């Protein structure tokens, strides 16, 4: 499987969605555009605290028409649903260490959109999660969650040393 957050990884997820009859049967009909915003945090080795990844998912009659990362933040009005979550949580979900439905119900994932539609299709999220757990093996070049507590301290120290002014002894 490709590395997390790569074009190949997004393409493999699109293919996974499109080959599942369960997804097609449980997805809402019509065209649905989702925006996922993953916000960097101190623990993720993939996104720095100031970084935000945006990816768009377009479903059309139960099939994934598009699953791609966006370079710039798109107009939010173009999406029926927007999900915002910290990078570490997203990566824990991808690594099958967190349940997306439970995290959403706890408020760890901020969801904007028609909540009635979200609740009606909560089973679709469970189906996607089960398919992902069964069929996807993401590669983690910078380490797989859960991240050791020391990683955060090491990353902070490394960032501080890289940003420190150069000093020359005379």
ABEGO torsion letter per residue (X at the ends): XBBBGBAAAAAAAAAAAAABAAAAAABBBEBBBBBBBBBBBAABAABBAABBBBBBBBBBGGBBABBBBBABBBBAAABABBBBBBAAAAAAAAAGABBAAAAAAAGABBBBEBAAAAAAAAAAAAAAAAAAAAABBBBBAAEBOBBBAAAAAAAAAAAAAAABBBBBBX
